[in-house]
Each structure stands twice: as structure tokens, then as C-alpha cells.
Amino acid sequence: MENQVFAAVLLAALLHAGWNSTVKVSLDRVSTMLLLALAQAVIALSLLPFVPPPHLDAWPWIAGAAALHASYKLFLIQAYAHADLSQAYPVTRGTAPLLVTLFSVVALGAHFDMAALVAVCAISAGVLLMAVKGAVSGWMGGRALAFALVTAGFTASYTLVDGVGARVAGTPSGFIFWMVIGDACVMVVYVLATRGHAAFLALRPSWRGGATAGAMSFGSYWIAVWAFTRAPIALVAALRESSILFATLIAFFILRESVSGWRWASTGLIAAGVVLMKF
């Protein structure tokens, strides 16, 4: 992986950890996801005039990616409803890079050297270890685990579709902008069908925090999609999960939260994977 791509993906991971650490909204999870999707769509719409349109062949990829991103959000909400965040989130994020790597080898014919494969496994293992520690009150039940694994499947799916679609589009920016708009449209339709117009009025008190988090989230994935066109998708997907490493550092050094030895061990394993991937 080229130095500039490696550095850019680490920046994307930092932005991802940053928006998760800064979002302070008194909303339920569905409303929070809707607020973030709307904020991202507003940014994308404002930037559309400055990027070339995607190739015609890319539009099915854009539509598929938008549907997968929205499905990811909705299944993640269900995973959180059935298990603690400290369990569900690491399972969904730690499993996805392994699925992307497996599919890249089997279906896309990708080849990775041993160091790269060990790096991917180390990063995923570090993330998954946090789920084990989160099971202090008992491991998640079968229903919760099923939602978490299906969510991981959606994460792996949209990662692959985004990576291939951005290359087909000929413009990573055009691809991600239209995908974000489509994702927001799906979320709006879902919320209107399940909660009605009142759900949108409830967003007004939290729009500032949501806009900030949405901008960071948008920037993070914009960089990731660009990186998908410059480096193997599986390696970018795994490296992006180093966001949990940055989240731990932010929690300890900036938010002054206590961090357990187990979490430090997990982040150490992730850091080892990051170093191995580069060197």
C-alpha cells in the first residue's frame, strides 16, 4: 500500500473514531442514524456540482451500495436492541474485514502475501477481543449474535460494492456523493413509513451535533472509497478498523475515561496489525 494511501486511511479511521466520540445527541438510535444520513446528504448535494458524474455503468452499483448502507444501519440498530454496544459493535466491525478478504480471494481472484493476511487477522482479532471482554454479563444470545453477524455481512457487502463501484464509476467522489444521497433517501422512506413526519421534527434540537458528526463521518468514508480505488479493498477495509484504536486513545487522553488492561491489549493487537500491514 502506497504511503499516501496508508496515511489517508489512518486519517479516515481517526475521523471515524472522532465522530463516534463527539456525537452528543439525545435521540434514539433510529433518529441518530437518520440525522447522520441527512447531514451527509446535505454535504454531498452541495459538492455535486464540483465533481464529474459517474459513468452510466456505475448506477446499478450506486443503487446497490445505497441499499446495503441503509440495510447495515437498520440491522445494526436491531443488533444494539438485542445486545450491549460493547459486544455487538466489535462483532460487526471485527468480522467484516475477514469476510471481505475471503470474498476478495475466492470471487475477485485477489492475492495477498502472508504479512498482509496476518495483519488483517491481527486487526480483526483485536476488534473481536473487545466483544469477548464486553461479555462480562454473559455472552450475547443467538438472536443478538445473528443480527450482529448479518450486520457484518452487510458491512462486508457494501465495502466490496463500494470498492468495485467506485472503480466502475471513474470518479470515487461522484460515486460516494450519489451513494450517500441514495442512502439518505432510503432512510427517509423507512422513517416516514414507520414513524411519520413527527420523527423529523424531533431532530431539530440536535441538528448541530448531528451536522458535525455527519461531516466527520462523510469525510471518513469519502477517503475510504477513494482508497478502495488505489489499494486492495480488503486491506483498506481492515486498516479502517483501526478507528477503534484511535477511539481508545481519544477516550483515555482527551475524554479522561478509564481504559481496562484488556482494552489496551486489544488495541495493541490492532496496532501490531497496522504496523505489519505497512512494513
Backbone as numpy.savetxt, mean C-alpha at the origin, in Angstrom:
# Nx Ny Nz CAx CAy CAz Cx Cy Cz
18.92 -3.09 -8.76 18.07 -1.90 -8.76 18.96 -0.65 -8.76
18.68 0.28 -9.67 19.47 1.50 -9.77 19.36 2.31 -8.48
20.43 3.07 -8.20 20.47 3.84 -6.96 19.30 4.81 -6.82
18.96 5.51 -7.93 17.90 6.50 -7.84 16.53 5.84 -7.62
16.36 4.65 -8.19 15.10 3.93 -7.99 15.03 3.44 -6.55
16.13 2.88 -6.07 16.19 2.39 -4.69 15.87 3.52 -3.71
16.50 4.68 -3.91 16.26 5.82 -3.02 14.82 6.31 -3.13
14.27 6.31 -4.34 12.90 6.79 -4.54 11.90 5.87 -3.82
12.12 4.57 -3.89 11.19 3.64 -3.23 11.28 3.79 -1.71
12.47 4.01 -1.19 12.60 4.26 0.25 11.87 5.55 0.64
11.94 6.57 -0.23 11.17 7.79 0.02 9.68 7.50 0.02
9.23 6.67 -0.92 7.82 6.28 -0.96 7.42 5.56 0.33
8.30 4.69 0.82 8.03 3.98 2.07 7.94 4.95 3.24
8.83 5.94 3.24 8.80 6.95 4.30 7.50 7.75 4.25
7.06 8.14 3.06 5.79 8.87 2.92 4.62 8.00 3.38
4.68 6.71 3.05 3.61 5.80 3.47 3.53 5.71 4.98
4.70 5.59 5.62 4.72 5.57 7.09 4.27 6.91 7.64
4.65 7.99 6.95 4.29 9.32 7.43 2.81 9.59 7.44
2.11 9.20 6.35 0.68 9.49 6.35 -0.05 8.61 7.35
0.42 7.40 7.56 -0.21 6.55 8.59 0.03 7.11 9.99
1.15 7.82 10.17 1.46 8.38 11.49 0.80 9.73 11.74
0.47 10.45 10.66 -0.07 11.80 10.83 -1.57 11.91 10.71
-2.21 10.92 10.11 -3.65 11.03 9.94 -4.33 11.01 11.31
-5.04 12.07 11.61 -5.75 12.20 12.88 -7.19 12.61 12.58
-8.01 11.62 12.32 -9.41 11.93 12.00 -10.30 11.09 12.89
-11.37 11.71 13.35 -12.31 11.01 14.23 -13.41 10.39 13.40
-13.02 9.51 12.48 -13.97 8.88 11.57 -13.83 7.36 11.67
-14.87 6.66 11.26 -14.77 5.21 11.17 -13.92 4.86 9.96
-13.58 3.59 9.81 -12.62 3.20 8.79 -13.14 3.41 7.38
-14.43 3.16 7.14 -14.98 3.37 5.81 -14.88 4.85 5.44
-15.25 5.72 6.34 -15.19 7.16 6.07 -13.76 7.63 5.87
-12.83 7.08 6.65 -11.42 7.46 6.50 -10.90 7.05 5.13
-11.23 5.84 4.69 -10.81 5.39 3.37 -11.42 6.26 2.28
-12.69 6.64 2.45 -13.35 7.50 1.47 -12.68 8.86 1.42
-12.37 9.42 2.57 -11.73 10.74 2.63 -10.38 10.72 1.93
-9.59 9.69 2.18 -8.28 9.58 1.54 -8.43 9.43 0.02
-9.40 8.61 -0.40 -9.60 8.41 -1.84 -10.02 9.70 -2.52
-10.89 10.48 -1.87 -11.33 11.74 -2.45 -10.18 12.74 -2.53
-9.37 12.80 -1.48 -8.23 13.72 -1.47 -7.26 13.37 -2.60
-7.00 12.10 -2.79 -6.11 11.68 -3.86 -6.69 12.01 -5.23
-7.99 11.82 -5.39 -8.62 12.10 -6.67 -8.57 13.59 -7.01
-8.74 14.44 -6.02 -8.66 15.89 -6.26 -7.27 16.27 -6.74
-6.25 15.70 -6.11 -4.87 15.97 -6.53 -4.64 15.48 -7.96
-5.10 14.26 -8.25 -4.91 13.69 -9.58 -5.60 14.53 -10.65
-6.82 14.97 -10.37 -7.56 15.79 -11.34 -6.84 17.10 -11.62
-6.25 17.68 -10.59 -5.55 18.96 -10.76 -4.27 18.81 -11.57
-3.68 17.61 -11.58 -2.42 17.38 -12.28 -2.60 16.77 -13.67
-3.79 16.30 -13.99 -4.01 15.63 -15.27 -3.59 16.46 -16.48
-3.86 17.78 -16.51 -3.49 18.56 -17.71 -1.99 18.58 -17.99
-1.18 18.18 -17.03 0.27 18.31 -17.17 0.96 16.99 -17.54
0.18 15.93 -17.75 0.79 14.64 -18.10 0.15 14.12 -19.39
0.89 13.34 -20.17 0.32 12.78 -21.40 -0.73 11.72 -21.07
-1.72 11.53 -21.94 -2.74 10.51 -21.68 -2.17 9.11 -21.87
-2.71 8.14 -21.18 -2.25 6.76 -21.36 -2.60 6.24 -22.75
-1.83 5.28 -23.23 -2.16 4.62 -24.48 -3.52 3.93 -24.36
-4.20 3.79 -25.47 -5.54 3.18 -25.44 -5.52 1.77 -24.86
-4.46 1.03 -25.12 -4.37 -0.35 -24.62 -4.32 -0.41 -23.10
-4.03 0.72 -22.45 -3.87 0.71 -21.00 -5.19 0.87 -20.25
-6.25 1.29 -20.94 -7.48 1.59 -20.20 -8.09 0.37 -19.49
-8.07 -0.82 -20.08 -8.54 -1.99 -19.30 -7.69 -2.22 -18.04
-6.39 -1.95 -18.14 -5.53 -2.08 -16.97 -5.88 -1.04 -15.91
-6.17 0.17 -16.36 -6.55 1.23 -15.42 -7.84 0.87 -14.70
-8.84 0.40 -15.46 -10.12 0.03 -14.86 -9.94 -1.13 -13.88
-9.16 -2.12 -14.28 -8.92 -3.25 -13.39 -8.18 -2.85 -12.14
-7.19 -1.97 -12.28 -6.43 -1.51 -11.12 -7.32 -0.74 -10.16
-8.18 0.13 -10.69 -9.09 0.90 -9.83 -10.00 -0.03 -9.03
-10.54 -1.05 -9.70 -11.42 -2.01 -9.01 -10.65 -2.78 -7.94
-9.42 -3.15 -8.23 -8.62 -3.91 -7.26 -8.24 -3.05 -6.05
-7.88 -1.78 -6.28 -7.54 -0.89 -5.17 -8.74 -0.68 -4.26
-9.92 -0.46 -4.86 -11.12 -0.26 -4.04 -11.47 -1.53 -3.28
-11.33 -2.68 -3.93 -11.62 -3.96 -3.26 -10.65 -4.18 -2.10
-9.39 -3.82 -2.31 -8.41 -3.92 -1.23 -8.88 -3.13 -0.01
-9.31 -1.90 -0.24 -9.76 -1.06 0.88 -10.93 -1.70 1.61
-11.91 -2.19 0.87 -13.11 -2.74 1.48 -12.82 -4.04 2.24
-11.94 -4.87 1.70 -11.60 -6.11 2.42 -10.70 -5.82 3.61
-9.85 -4.80 3.50 -9.03 -4.42 4.64 -9.91 -3.96 5.81
-10.95 -3.22 5.49 -11.91 -2.78 6.52 -12.52 -4.00 7.21
-12.88 -5.01 6.43 -13.45 -6.22 7.02 -12.42 -6.98 7.86
-11.19 -6.99 7.41 -10.14 -7.65 8.20 -9.98 -6.96 9.54
-10.02 -5.62 9.53 -9.92 -4.86 10.78 -11.13 -5.08 11.67
-12.27 -5.37 11.07 -13.48 -5.59 11.85 -13.45 -6.92 12.60
-12.61 -7.84 12.13 -12.57 -9.17 12.72 -11.27 -9.47 13.46
-10.30 -8.57 13.39 -9.02 -8.80 14.07 -8.39 -7.46 14.42
-7.48 -7.48 15.38 -6.77 -6.26 15.75 -5.90 -5.78 14.60
-5.73 -4.47 14.49 -4.88 -3.90 13.46 -3.47 -4.46 13.56
-2.97 -4.69 14.80 -1.61 -5.18 15.00 -1.41 -6.58 14.43
-2.51 -7.30 14.17 -2.42 -8.60 13.55 -2.75 -8.54 12.06
-3.88 -7.90 11.73 -4.38 -7.91 10.36 -3.44 -7.20 9.40
-2.96 -6.01 9.78 -2.15 -5.23 8.85 -0.84 -5.93 8.48
-0.07 -6.46 9.46 1.16 -7.16 9.07 0.91 -8.38 8.20
-0.20 -9.10 8.44 -0.50 -10.27 7.60 -0.75 -9.85 6.16
-1.55 -8.78 5.99 -1.87 -8.33 4.63 -0.63 -7.79 3.91
0.20 -7.03 4.62 1.36 -6.40 3.97 2.54 -7.36 3.84
2.71 -8.27 4.81 3.84 -9.17 4.75 3.68 -10.30 3.76
2.44 -10.70 3.53 2.19 -11.80 2.59 2.26 -11.34 1.15
1.85 -10.11 0.87 1.74 -9.63 -0.51 3.04 -9.71 -1.31
4.21 -9.26 -0.77 5.44 -9.36 -1.58 5.80 -10.79 -1.95
5.49 -11.73 -1.08 5.77 -13.14 -1.39 4.90 -13.60 -2.56
3.62 -13.19 -2.56 2.71 -13.55 -3.65 3.15 -12.89 -4.96
3.56 -11.63 -4.89 4.01 -10.93 -6.10 5.25 -11.61 -6.67
6.18 -11.99 -5.81 7.41 -12.65 -6.27 7.09 -13.99 -6.91
6.22 -14.77 -6.26 5.85 -16.08 -6.79 5.19 -15.95 -8.16
4.25 -15.01 -8.28 3.55 -14.84 -9.55 4.50 -14.30 -10.62
5.42 -13.43 -10.23 6.37 -12.89 -11.20 7.22 -13.99 -11.81
7.60 -14.95 -10.98 8.43 -16.06 -11.46 7.60 -17.01 -12.32
6.43 -17.39 -11.83 5.62 -18.42 -12.50 4.95 -17.89 -13.76
4.34 -16.71 -13.67 3.52 -16.21 -14.78 4.24 -15.22 -15.69
5.15 -14.41 -15.12 5.81 -13.39 -15.92 7.22 -13.78 -16.35
7.68 -14.93 -15.86 8.99 -15.40 -16.27 10.15 -14.61 -15.71
9.93 -13.94 -14.58 11.00 -13.14 -13.98 12.05 -14.05 -13.34
13.27 -13.53 -13.29 14.37 -14.27 -12.68 15.03 -13.39 -11.61
15.28 -13.96 -10.45 15.90 -13.23 -9.34 17.09 -14.02 -8.83
18.16 -13.29 -8.48 19.28 -14.00 -7.88 18.95 -14.33 -6.42
19.79 -15.15 -5.83 19.50 -15.63 -4.48 19.45 -14.49 -3.48
20.33 -13.49 -3.62 20.33 -12.37 -2.68 19.01 -11.62 -2.71
18.47 -11.42 -3.90 17.19 -10.71 -4.03 16.06 -11.51 -3.37
16.05 -12.81 -3.59 15.00 -13.65 -3.01 15.09 -13.66 -1.48
16.31 -13.75 -0.96 16.48 -13.72 0.49 16.05 -12.36 1.05
16.35 -11.30 0.31 15.96 -9.96 0.75 14.44 -9.83 0.84
13.73 -10.32 -0.18 12.26 -10.28 -0.18 11.72 -11.08 1.01
12.28 -12.27 1.22 11.81 -13.11 2.32 12.10 -12.46 3.67
13.25 -11.80 3.81 13.59 -11.16 5.08 12.63 -10.01 5.38
12.33 -9.20 4.38 11.40 -8.08 4.59 10.02 -8.60 4.95
9.53 -9.59 4.21 8.21 -10.15 4.49 8.18 -10.81 5.87
9.24 -11.54 6.21 9.28 -12.20 7.52 9.28 -11.18 8.65
10.01 -10.08 8.47 10.02 -9.04 9.49 8.65 -8.44 9.70
7.92 -8.22 8.61 6.56 -7.68 8.72 5.64 -8.69 9.39
5.72 -9.95 8.97 4.84 -10.98 9.52 5.11 -11.24 11.00
6.36 -11.07 11.43 6.69 -11.27 12.85 5.89 -10.32 13.74
5.58 -9.14 13.22 4.78 -8.20 14.01 3.38 -8.74 14.26
2.86 -9.51 13.31 1.54 -10.12 13.50 1.58 -11.17 14.58
2.71 -11.91 14.66 2.86 -12.92 15.71 2.87 -12.25 17.08
3.59 -11.15 17.19 3.63 -10.42 18.46 2.26 -9.84 18.78
1.52 -9.46 17.74 0.19 -8.89 17.98 -0.82 -9.90 18.44
-0.41 -11.18 18.47 -1.34 -12.23 18.86 -1.29 -12.54 20.35
-0.84 -11.58 21.17 -0.71 -11.82 22.60 -2.05 -12.19 23.23
-3.14 -11.68 22.68 -4.46 -12.00 23.23 -5.12 -13.16 22.49
-4.33 -13.88 21.71 -4.87 -14.99 20.93 -4.77 -14.72 19.45
-4.43 -15.74 18.68 -4.28 -15.57 17.25 -5.64 -15.31 16.61
-5.65 -14.60 15.50 -6.90 -14.25 14.83 -7.63 -15.51 14.38
-8.96 -15.45 14.43 -9.78 -16.58 14.04 -9.73 -16.82 12.54
-10.36 -17.92 12.13 -10.34 -18.29 10.72 -10.95 -17.25 9.81
-12.05 -16.64 10.23 -12.71 -15.62 9.41 -11.81 -14.40 9.24
-11.20 -13.97 10.33 -10.31 -12.81 10.28 -9.10 -13.10 9.41
-8.52 -14.28 9.56 -7.36 -14.66 8.77 -7.72 -14.73 7.28
-8.93 -15.22 7.00 -9.37 -15.30 5.61 -9.46 -13.90 4.99
-10.05 -12.96 5.71 -10.14 -11.59 5.20 -8.75 -11.00 5.01
-7.84 -11.26 5.94 -6.49 -10.72 5.84 -5.75 -11.30 4.63
-5.91 -12.59 4.40 -5.22 -13.22 3.27 -5.84 -12.80 1.93
-7.17 -12.65 1.90 -7.80 -12.15 0.67 -7.34 -10.73 0.38
-7.22 -9.92 1.44 -6.71 -8.56 1.28 -5.30 -8.58 0.74
-4.47 -9.49 1.25 -3.11 -9.62 0.73 -3.14 -10.00 -0.75
-4.10 -10.85 -1.12 -4.25 -11.21 -2.53 -4.58 -10.01 -3.39
-5.45 -9.13 -2.88 -5.77 -7.91 -3.62 -4.55 -6.99 -3.71
-3.78 -6.91 -2.62 -2.57 -6.09 -2.64 -1.60 -6.59 -3.72
-1.37 -7.91 -3.73 -0.48 -8.48 -4.74 -1.04 -8.27 -6.14
-2.35 -8.40 -6.29 -2.98 -8.26 -7.61 -2.86 -6.84 -8.14
-3.20 -5.84 -7.28 -3.13 -4.48 -7.81 -1.67 -4.06 -8.04
-0.74 -4.62 -7.27 0.67 -4.32 -7.49 1.11 -4.79 -8.87
0.75 -6.01 -9.22 1.12 -6.56 -10.52 0.41 -5.82 -11.66
-0.89 -5.55 -11.48 -1.64 -4.85 -12.52 -1.11 -3.44 -12.71
-0.79 -2.76 -11.61 -0.22 -1.42 -11.71 1.12 -1.44 -12.42
1.95 -2.43 -12.06 3.27 -2.50 -12.67 3.21 -2.74 -14.16
2.40 -3.70 -14.58 2.27 -3.99 -16.01 1.51 -2.87 -16.71
0.43 -2.41 -16.09 -0.40 -1.37 -16.70 0.35 -0.07 -16.94
1.20 0.32 -15.99 1.96 1.56 -16.14 2.93 1.46 -17.31
3.45 0.26 -17.55 4.35 0.07 -18.69 3.57 0.12 -20.01
2.39 -0.50 -20.01 1.55 -0.47 -21.21 1.10 0.96 -21.50
0.82 1.73 -20.46 0.31 3.09 -20.63 1.34 4.02 -21.26
2.62 3.72 -21.07 3.65 4.60 -21.59 3.86 5.85 -20.77
3.08 6.01 -19.72 3.19 7.15 -18.82 2.75 6.72 -17.43
3.70 6.46 -16.54 3.31 6.06 -15.18 2.41 7.08 -14.50
2.69 8.38 -14.74 1.87 9.42 -14.11 0.45 9.38 -14.62
0.29 9.30 -15.95 -1.06 9.23 -16.50 -1.82 8.02 -16.00
-1.11 6.89 -15.87 -1.75 5.68 -15.36 -2.23 5.87 -13.93
-1.34 6.32 -13.05 -1.70 6.43 -11.64 -2.77 7.49 -11.42
-2.75 8.59 -12.17 -3.75 9.64 -11.98 -5.14 9.11 -12.31
-5.28 8.46 -13.47 -6.59 7.95 -13.85 -7.03 6.79 -12.95
-6.07 5.97 -12.51 -6.42 4.88 -11.60 -6.98 5.42 -10.29
-6.33 6.45 -9.74 -6.77 7.05 -8.48 -8.18 7.63 -8.63
-8.44 8.27 -9.76 -9.78 8.82 -10.00 -10.81 7.70 -10.07
-10.47 6.62 -10.77 -11.38 5.48 -10.85 -11.62 4.84 -9.50
-10.57 4.71 -8.70 -10.68 4.16 -7.35 -11.64 5.00 -6.51
-11.50 6.31 -6.59 -12.39 7.20 -5.83 -13.84 7.06 -6.29
-14.05 6.90 -7.60 -15.41 6.73 -8.11 -16.05 5.47 -7.55
-15.28 4.38 -7.49 -15.81 3.13 -6.94 -16.16 3.32 -5.46
-15.29 3.99 -4.70 -15.56 4.22 -3.28 -16.79 5.10 -3.09
-16.96 6.11 -3.93 -18.13 6.99 -3.83 -19.42 6.20 -4.08
-19.41 5.38 -5.11 -20.59 4.57 -5.42 -20.92 3.63 -4.26
-19.89 3.01 -3.70 -20.09 2.09 -2.57 -20.69 2.81 -1.37
-20.13 3.96 -1.02 -20.61 4.68 0.16 -22.01 5.22 -0.08
-22.30 5.71 -1.27 -23.65 6.18 -1.56 -24.66 5.04 -1.44
-24.28 3.85 -1.90 -25.19 2.71 -1.86 -25.40 2.19 -0.45
-24.41 2.31 0.40 -24.50 1.72 1.74 -24.82 2.73 2.84
-24.48 4.01 2.61 -24.65 5.00 3.68 -25.42 6.25 3.26
-25.51 6.49 1.99 -26.24 7.66 1.52 -25.40 8.93 1.55
-26.05 10.04 1.18 -25.35 11.33 1.07 -24.84 11.85 2.42
-25.47 11.44 3.51 -25.06 11.95 4.82 -23.62 11.58 5.15
-23.13 10.50 4.57 -21.75 10.07 4.85 -20.74 11.11 4.39
-21.07 11.84 3.35 -20.13 12.84 2.83 -20.11 14.09 3.71
-21.25 14.43 4.30 -21.29 15.58 5.21 -20.45 15.32 6.46
-20.35 14.04 6.86 -19.59 13.69 8.05 -18.09 13.88 7.85
-17.65 14.01 6.60 -16.22 14.17 6.32 -15.72 15.58 6.57
-16.63 16.55 6.58 -16.22 17.96 6.59 -15.32 18.34 7.76
-15.58 17.92 8.99 -14.69 18.33 10.10 -13.27 17.80 9.99
-13.07 16.76 9.20 -11.75 16.10 9.16 -11.03 16.30 7.84
-11.50 17.21 7.01 -10.94 17.29 5.67 -9.48 17.74 5.65
-9.06 18.57 6.60 -7.67 19.04 6.59 -6.69 17.90 6.83
-6.95 17.13 7.89 -6.08 15.99 8.17 -6.14 14.97 7.04
-7.33 14.76 6.49 -7.48 13.81 5.40 -6.76 14.26 4.15
-6.78 15.58 3.88 -6.10 16.10 2.70 -4.59 15.92 2.82
-4.05 16.18 4.00 -2.60 16.00 4.21 -2.20 14.54 4.05
-2.95 13.66 4.70 -2.64 12.24 4.60 -2.84 11.74 3.18
-3.89 12.23 2.51 -4.14 11.83 1.13 -3.02 12.25 0.20
-2.47 13.44 0.41 -1.36 13.92 -0.42 -0.13 13.05 -0.23
0.17 12.68 1.01 1.34 11.83 1.27 1.13 10.43 0.70
-0.08 9.92 0.85 -0.38 8.60 0.31 -0.29 8.61 -1.21
-0.81 9.66 -1.83 -0.76 9.79 -3.28 0.69 9.86 -3.76
1.50 10.67 -3.11 2.90 10.78 -3.49 3.65 9.47 -3.34
3.33 8.75 -2.27 3.99 7.47 -2.01 3.73 6.48 -3.13
2.47 6.35 -3.53 2.17 5.34 -4.54 2.51 5.82 -5.94
2.50 7.10 -6.17 2.94 7.65 -7.45 4.40 7.23 -7.70
5.23 7.40 -6.67 6.63 7.01 -6.79 6.74 5.50 -7.03
5.94 4.72 -6.30 6.01 3.27 -6.43 5.66 2.82 -7.84
4.62 3.40 -8.43 4.22 3.01 -9.78 5.30 3.38 -10.79
5.91 4.55 -10.62 7.05 4.91 -11.48 8.16 3.89 -11.34
8.44 3.48 -10.10 9.51 2.50 -9.86 9.18 1.15 -10.49
7.90 0.79 -10.56 7.50 -0.47 -11.20 7.96 -0.52 -12.65
8.08 0.64 -13.28 8.50 0.67 -14.69 10.02 0.71 -14.84
10.75 0.80 -13.74 12.21 0.93 -13.79 12.93 -0.23 -13.13
12.21 -1.07 -12.42 12.85 -2.17 -11.68 11.85 -3.32 -11.56
12.31 -4.54 -11.23 11.38 -5.67 -11.06 10.27 -5.34 -10.06
9.04 -5.64 -10.44 7.88 -5.28 -9.63 7.98 -5.91 -8.24
8.41 -7.16 -8.18 8.47 -7.87 -6.89 9.44 -7.19 -5.93
10.57 -6.73 -6.44 11.56 -6.10 -5.57 11.06 -4.74 -5.07
10.40 -3.99 -5.94 9.83 -2.71 -5.52 8.74 -2.93 -4.48
7.89 -3.93 -4.71 6.81 -4.21 -3.77 7.35 -4.57 -2.39
8.41 -5.38 -2.35 8.99 -5.77 -1.07 9.66 -4.58 -0.39
10.43 -3.82 -1.17 11.15 -2.68 -0.60 10.19 -1.65 -0.03
9.04 -1.50 -0.67 8.05 -0.53 -0.20 7.53 -0.88 1.19
7.56 -2.16 1.54 7.08 -2.56 2.86 8.04 -2.16 3.98
9.19 -1.59 3.61 10.06 -1.02 4.64 9.42 0.17 5.32
8.22 0.55 4.84 7.47 1.62 5.50 7.24 1.30 6.97
7.11 0.01 7.30 6.90 -0.38 8.69 8.15 -0.08 9.52
9.32 -0.20 8.91 10.57 0.17 9.58 10.54 1.66 9.91
10.17 2.48 8.93 10.10 3.93 9.15 9.01 4.27 10.17
7.90 3.53 10.14 6.83 3.79 11.10 7.32 3.56 12.53
8.15 2.53 12.72 8.70 2.26 14.04 9.62 3.39 14.48
10.47 3.86 13.57 11.38 4.95 13.91 10.61 6.23 14.22
9.56 6.51 13.46 8.74 7.70 13.72 8.06 7.59 15.08
7.54 6.39 15.36 6.86 6.18 16.64 7.81 6.39 17.82
9.04 5.92 17.67 9.99 5.99 18.78 10.62 7.37 18.93
11.11 7.94 17.84 11.89 9.18 17.92 11.04 10.45 17.86
9.90 10.41 17.18 9.10 11.62 17.01 7.87 11.61 17.91
7.13 10.48 17.90 5.92 10.41 18.71 6.21 9.99 20.15
7.45 9.59 20.42 7.89 9.19 21.77 7.08 8.02 22.33
6.72 7.11 21.45 6.00 5.92 21.89 7.00 4.84 22.31
6.57 3.97 23.21 7.44 2.85 23.60 7.40 1.79 22.51
8.55 1.22 22.21 8.65 0.18 21.18 9.27 -1.05 21.82
8.59 -2.18 21.69 9.04 -3.41 22.35 10.27 -3.97 21.66
10.97 -4.83 22.39 12.13 -5.50 21.83 11.77 -6.36 20.63
10.58 -6.96 20.68 10.12 -7.80 19.57 9.95 -6.96 18.31
9.39 -5.76 18.47 9.19 -4.90 17.31 10.53 -4.42 16.75
11.50 -4.16 17.64 12.83 -3.79 17.17 13.46 -4.93 16.39
13.25 -6.16 16.87 13.79 -7.33 16.16 13.15 -7.45 14.77
11.86 -7.21 14.69 11.16 -7.27 13.41 11.69 -6.22 12.44
11.86 -4.99 12.95 12.37 -3.93 12.08 13.82 -4.19 11.69
14.57 -4.83 12.58 15.94 -5.18 12.24 16.00 -6.17 11.08
15.07 -7.12 11.08 15.00 -8.10 10.00 14.63 -7.41 8.68
13.69 -6.46 8.76 13.31 -5.70 7.58 14.50 -4.89 7.07
15.22 -4.24 7.98 16.39 -3.45 7.59 17.45 -4.32 6.93
17.63 -5.53 7.45 18.60 -6.44 6.84 18.20 -6.78 5.42
16.90 -6.98 5.20 16.42 -7.26 3.85 16.64 -6.08 2.91
16.43 -4.86 3.42 16.65 -3.67 2.61 18.12 -3.57 2.20
19.02 -3.76 3.16 20.46 -3.68 2.86 20.86 -4.76 1.87
20.36 -5.98 2.08 20.70 -7.09 1.19 20.20 -6.83 -0.22
19.03 -6.21 -0.35 18.48 -5.95 -1.69 19.37 -4.98 -2.46
20.00 -4.06 -1.75 20.83 -3.07 -2.44 22.24 -3.57 -2.70
22.78 -4.34 -1.75 24.19 -4.72 -1.88 24.37 -6.21 -2.14
